[in-house]
């Protein structure tokens, strides 16, 4: 799906380098980003419960593809 590119990139880099994934933090606090849509004038996908389901589905698929 469209919201999994960051997850795929983390899997790919970890697979190629044989190092654990890195954690990249948000620039804004989660609560602030969630309420304001990140300041971009449209609703944040983080408000949509399906967003987390989609991302978990991506993690499961990438784990299977990369053999983890």
OpenMM code with the backbone's topology and positions (N, CA, C; nanometers):
from openmm import Vec3, app, unit

residues = "UNK UNK UNK UNK UNK UNK UNK UNK UNK UNK UNK UNK UNK UNK UNK UNK UNK UNK UNK UNK UNK UNK UNK UNK UNK UNK UNK UNK UNK UNK UNK UNK UNK UNK UNK UNK UNK UNK UNK UNK UNK UNK UNK UNK UNK UNK UNK UNK UNK UNK UNK UNK UNK UNK UNK UNK UNK UNK UNK UNK UNK UNK UNK UNK UNK UNK UNK UNK".split()
positions = [
    Vec3(0.0837, -0.1190, 0.0000),
    Vec3(0.0000, 0.0000, 0.0000),
    Vec3(0.0876, 0.1245, 0.0000),
    Vec3(0.0240, 0.2345, -0.0131),
    Vec3(0.0969, 0.3598, -0.0274),
    Vec3(0.1667, 0.4047, 0.1008),
    Vec3(0.1283, 0.3537, 0.2160),
    Vec3(0.1889, 0.4037, 0.3396),
    Vec3(0.2944, 0.3096, 0.3973),
    Vec3(0.3592, 0.2294, 0.3140),
    Vec3(0.4566, 0.1320, 0.3648),
    Vec3(0.5975, 0.1500, 0.3084),
    Vec3(0.6204, 0.2553, 0.2337),
    Vec3(0.7517, 0.2732, 0.1728),
    Vec3(0.8619, 0.2823, 0.2770),
    Vec3(0.8354, 0.3514, 0.3871),
    Vec3(0.9363, 0.3653, 0.4919),
    Vec3(0.9692, 0.2312, 0.5559),
    Vec3(0.8689, 0.1478, 0.5714),
    Vec3(0.8908, 0.0155, 0.6298),
    Vec3(0.9737, -0.0704, 0.5350),
    Vec3(0.9371, -0.0682, 0.4071),
    Vec3(1.0113, -0.1459, 0.3076),
    Vec3(1.1571, -0.1016, 0.3014),
    Vec3(1.1810, 0.0278, 0.3040),
    Vec3(1.3184, 0.0783, 0.2986),
    Vec3(1.3982, 0.0300, 0.4194),
    Vec3(1.3370, 0.0292, 0.5358),
    Vec3(1.4043, -0.0203, 0.6557),
    Vec3(1.4392, -0.1682, 0.6421),
    Vec3(1.3460, -0.2479, 0.5908),
    Vec3(1.3730, -0.3900, 0.5684),
    Vec3(1.4865, -0.4076, 0.4685),
    Vec3(1.4820, -0.3322, 0.3600),
    Vec3(1.5827, -0.3449, 0.2543),
    Vec3(1.7223, -0.3093, 0.3050),
    Vec3(1.7350, -0.1977, 0.3740),
    Vec3(1.8652, -0.1555, 0.4264),
    Vec3(1.9174, -0.2570, 0.5278),
    Vec3(1.8316, -0.3047, 0.6149),
    Vec3(1.8741, -0.4048, 0.7136),
    Vec3(1.9188, -0.5331, 0.6460),
    Vec3(1.8467, -0.5726, 0.5421),
    Vec3(1.8803, -0.6958, 0.4712),
    Vec3(2.0157, -0.6844, 0.4013),
    Vec3(2.0392, -0.5724, 0.3350),
    Vec3(2.1637, -0.5529, 0.2601),
    Vec3(2.2830, -0.5349, 0.3536),
    Vec3(2.2661, -0.4571, 0.4596),
    Vec3(2.3782, -0.4269, 0.5495),
    Vec3(2.3979, -0.5328, 0.6575),
    Vec3(2.2978, -0.6179, 0.6763),
    Vec3(2.3006, -0.7194, 0.7831),
    Vec3(2.3090, -0.6544, 0.9220),
    Vec3(2.2538, -0.5352, 0.9332),
    Vec3(2.2478, -0.4624, 1.0600),
    Vec3(2.1020, -0.4440, 1.0997),
    Vec3(2.0759, -0.4238, 1.2288),
    Vec3(1.9370, -0.4032, 1.2699),
    Vec3(1.8816, -0.2730, 1.2118),
    Vec3(1.7499, -0.2644, 1.2022),
    Vec3(1.6896, -0.1413, 1.1505),
    Vec3(1.7156, -0.0242, 1.2442),
    Vec3(1.7079, 0.0945, 1.1886),
    Vec3(1.7251, 0.2147, 1.2693),
    Vec3(1.5883, 0.2718, 1.3022),
    Vec3(1.5839, 0.3507, 1.4048),
    Vec3(1.4600, 0.4188, 1.4411),
    Vec3(1.4762, 0.5654, 1.4054),
    Vec3(1.3838, 0.6144, 1.3260),
    Vec3(1.3824, 0.7553, 1.2901),
    Vec3(1.2645, 0.8180, 1.3624),
    Vec3(1.2920, 0.9166, 1.4442),
    Vec3(1.1850, 0.9777, 1.5228),
    Vec3(1.1144, 1.0856, 1.4428),
    Vec3(0.9939, 1.1169, 1.4879),
    Vec3(0.9165, 1.2230, 1.4258),
    Vec3(0.9710, 1.3587, 1.4685),
    Vec3(0.9463, 1.4587, 1.3843),
    Vec3(0.9877, 1.5934, 1.4201),
    Vec3(0.8938, 1.6552, 1.5228),
    Vec3(0.7683, 1.6143, 1.5214),
    Vec3(0.6705, 1.6693, 1.6148),
    Vec3(0.6207, 1.5588, 1.7058),
    Vec3(0.5664, 1.5986, 1.8172),
    Vec3(0.5076, 1.5023, 1.9096),
    Vec3(0.3910, 1.4320, 1.8409),
    Vec3(0.3725, 1.3047, 1.8711),
    Vec3(0.2656, 1.2259, 1.8097),
    Vec3(0.1295, 1.2919, 1.8278),
    Vec3(0.0984, 1.3342, 1.9499),
    Vec3(-0.0327, 1.3918, 1.9783),
    Vec3(-0.0567, 1.5161, 1.8930),
    Vec3(0.0420, 1.6026, 1.8819),
    Vec3(0.0281, 1.7240, 1.8024),
    Vec3(0.0071, 1.6897, 1.6553),
    Vec3(0.0850, 1.5977, 1.6038),
    Vec3(0.0737, 1.5582, 1.4645),
    Vec3(-0.0621, 1.4943, 1.4389),
    Vec3(-0.1061, 1.4118, 1.5315),
    Vec3(-0.2321, 1.3418, 1.5153),
    Vec3(-0.3491, 1.4399, 1.5073),
    Vec3(-0.3473, 1.5423, 1.5884),
    Vec3(-0.4585, 1.6362, 1.5934),
    Vec3(-0.4591, 1.7334, 1.4767),
    Vec3(-0.3446, 1.7694, 1.4272),
    Vec3(-0.3376, 1.8743, 1.3256),
    Vec3(-0.3157, 1.8227, 1.1855),
    Vec3(-0.2950, 1.6945, 1.1680),
    Vec3(-0.2642, 1.6439, 1.0351),
    Vec3(-0.1231, 1.6799, 0.9951),
    Vec3(-0.0397, 1.7066, 1.0913),
    Vec3(0.0990, 1.7386, 1.0619),
    Vec3(0.1178, 1.8803, 1.0126),
    Vec3(0.0162, 1.9648, 1.0273),
    Vec3(0.0284, 2.1037, 0.9861),
    Vec3(0.0148, 2.1245, 0.8368),
    Vec3(-0.0358, 2.0240, 0.7671),
    Vec3(-0.0458, 2.0354, 0.6220),
    Vec3(-0.1865, 2.0707, 0.5755),
    Vec3(-0.2802, 2.0879, 0.6660),
    Vec3(-0.4137, 2.1288, 0.6295),
    Vec3(-0.5070, 2.0159, 0.5879),
    Vec3(-0.4673, 1.8914, 0.6064),
    Vec3(-0.5565, 1.7792, 0.5776),
    Vec3(-0.5434, 1.6768, 0.6885),
    Vec3(-0.6441, 1.5905, 0.7033),
    Vec3(-0.6425, 1.4947, 0.8148),
    Vec3(-0.5222, 1.4016, 0.8095),
    Vec3(-0.4704, 1.3711, 0.9243),
    Vec3(-0.3559, 1.2818, 0.9344),
    Vec3(-0.4007, 1.1373, 0.9176),
    Vec3(-0.3244, 1.0558, 0.8422),
    Vec3(-0.3592, 0.9141, 0.8311),
    Vec3(-0.3478, 0.8423, 0.9654),
    Vec3(-0.2753, 0.8996, 1.0592),
    Vec3(-0.2592, 0.8373, 1.1909),
    Vec3(-0.3907, 0.8355, 1.2680),
    Vec3(-0.4879, 0.9166, 1.2266),
    Vec3(-0.6195, 0.9148, 1.2906),
    Vec3(-0.7042, 0.7977, 1.2427),
    Vec3(-0.6658, 0.7348, 1.1341),
    Vec3(-0.7418, 0.6252, 1.0744),
    Vec3(-0.6931, 0.4922, 1.1308),
    Vec3(-0.7776, 0.4200, 1.2048),
    Vec3(-0.7342, 0.2916, 1.2620),
    Vec3(-0.6885, 0.1926, 1.1552),
    Vec3(-0.7438, 0.2017, 1.0355),
    Vec3(-0.7052, 0.1114, 0.9273),
    Vec3(-0.5599, 0.1333, 0.8849),
    Vec3(-0.5085, 0.2528, 0.9096),
    Vec3(-0.3694, 0.2847, 0.8746),
    Vec3(-0.2735, 0.1879, 0.9445),
    Vec3(-0.2975, 0.1608, 1.0719),
    Vec3(-0.2108, 0.0704, 1.1476),
    Vec3(-0.2273, -0.0735, 1.1010),
    Vec3(-0.3487, -0.1109, 1.0637),
    Vec3(-0.3738, -0.2453, 1.0115),
    Vec3(-0.2971, -0.2643, 0.8808),
    Vec3(-0.3016, -0.1646, 0.7935),
    Vec3(-0.2281, -0.1716, 0.6667),
    Vec3(-0.0784, -0.1840, 0.6908),
    Vec3(-0.0267, -0.1061, 0.7830),
    Vec3(0.1173, -0.1099, 0.8098),
    Vec3(0.1593, -0.2433, 0.8714),
    Vec3(0.0762, -0.3011, 0.9574),
    Vec3(0.1069, -0.4319, 1.0138),
    Vec3(0.1044, -0.5382, 0.9050),
    Vec3(0.0113, -0.5272, 0.8113),
    Vec3(0.0052, -0.6195, 0.6981),
    Vec3(0.1335, -0.6104, 0.6163),
    Vec3(0.1832, -0.4895, 0.5963),
    Vec3(0.3099, -0.4705, 0.5239),
    Vec3(0.4253, -0.5365, 0.5992),
    Vec3(0.4319, -0.5163, 0.7289),
    Vec3(0.5394, -0.5765, 0.8090),
    Vec3(0.5349, -0.7283, 0.7971),
    Vec3(0.4155, -0.7852, 0.8064),
    Vec3(0.4021, -0.9304, 0.7943),
    Vec3(0.4477, -0.9787, 0.6566),
    Vec3(0.4078, -0.9074, 0.5517),
    Vec3(0.4459, -0.9461, 0.4156),
    Vec3(0.5966, -0.9332, 0.3953),
    Vec3(0.6553, -0.8231, 0.4399),
    Vec3(0.7993, -0.8027, 0.4219),
    Vec3(0.8791, -0.9047, 0.5030),
    Vec3(0.8301, -0.9398, 0.6211),
    Vec3(0.8981, -1.0421, 0.7017),
    Vec3(0.9024, -1.1745, 0.6267),
    Vec3(0.7931, -1.2068, 0.5628),
    Vec3(0.7858, -1.3312, 0.4864),
    Vec3(0.8781, -1.3244, 0.3635),
    Vec3(0.8746, -1.2128, 0.2921),
    Vec3(0.9562, -1.1961, 0.1710),
    Vec3(1.1054, -1.2014, 0.2034),
    Vec3(1.1463, -1.1312, 0.3091),
    Vec3(1.2880, -1.1242, 0.3442),
    Vec3(1.3330, -1.2415, 0.4308),
    Vec3(1.2408, -1.3270, 0.4710),
    Vec3(1.2753, -1.4475, 0.5452),
    Vec3(1.3018, -1.4268, 0.6926),
    Vec3(1.2340, -1.3312, 0.7543),
    Vec3(1.2529, -1.3053, 0.8973),
    Vec3(1.1377, -1.3616, 0.9762),
] * unit.nanometer
topology = app.Topology()
chain = topology.addChain("A")
for resn in residues:
    res = topology.addResidue(resn, chain)
    for name in ("N", "CA", "C"):
        topology.addAtom(name, app.Element.getBySymbol(name[0]), res)
